[in-house]
């Protein structure tokens, strides 16, 4: 592998950017070695600054569900850009976006746009606290909800990769109001709600955990959370920043048939531009400023370019059979990986939902944070580097999910499986 230009850039970057990156997981700390700097992308492929091509299973961490540089999405952005980049006043395209989100996501009657998933979740928690006039929230170990103070407690994703699931700088008074429970453990949630239920503003959950690899909900878990929230008057927040529009056009709530009170969105809804959103019933969303007492705002919220990219992305994923194809392709990849590992006597667990997967070098099913931590991350690192050498770019951390796009067709998956076959052999 050639890394001359990446190495040069990384060396300069480290002088002027903390860790040389603008988001921690990009630094390759989870797998060792130095990050590759990317130059351009097309369809399922990324090209680094040294001219090497990779099949990309990161997909910008979720947004690129149609593959990179999709011509219709680029054209939609270019057309809007020519009319001006931002007005700080309402525009027609924001209304179209809101209508489309309300049409697609079962529990959403009203939606407010933000500039990132972090902001969406931060605002959702404030909204839940404002509506219920309660302070405590319940979250799950290894779930990541962005980097706002109340939620950086036993978090997943980069916080986990760096071994700092709880961040320095979060006031203790805030983390005290965040109760953290094991994912998929309804008995533990019931116990806590029975003790604190009437003080709890919200239970926030990734309906499919995607920030400790990929961990789908156990049967009855989401339904159980819904019932507990109803019983104690707490709000149920589904953080669908990752799963929204990916696992189904209506997100995980459509896939599993459970309706949250508030949904947070991001990634796909911006088609690769910075964006987030929170939605829910009219009664709850109307509590936001200017109609209600819960303050929330954003200079660039609803930015026309982000709306154009997002709208076209949402339009394209409503084509008949889109999610069925994505599910089939994910399944082909994941069953291929399992068969290859089994044949070589390598203990491997693969969790998959449409368009998303998690690979764990482990001999036990992975259902929660403890199971994730029991997997062999060192082996993942070797697998990652073996694949990189063959032109396949997996997430540079064992704690991140993999993402497929519509551009990952049979040919691309077959080529990936040739590479993984060789990579398994090096373990
Ligand atoms: N929630 C979830 C479930 C996420 O996966 C992420 C980002 N990976 C966030 C929130 C935060 O989104 P952002 O990085 O856009 O702030």
Boltz pocket constraint, residues with backbone or C-beta under 6 A from the ligand:
constraints:
  - pocket:
      binder: B
      contacts: [[A, 61], [A, 115], [A, 116], [A, 117], [A, 118], [A, 119], [A, 121], [A, 144], [A, 145], [A, 146], [A, 147], [A, 157], [A, 206], [A, 210], [A, 211], [A, 239], [A, 240], [A, 241], [A, 242], [A, 266], [A, 267], [A, 275], [A, 276]]
      max_distance: 6.0
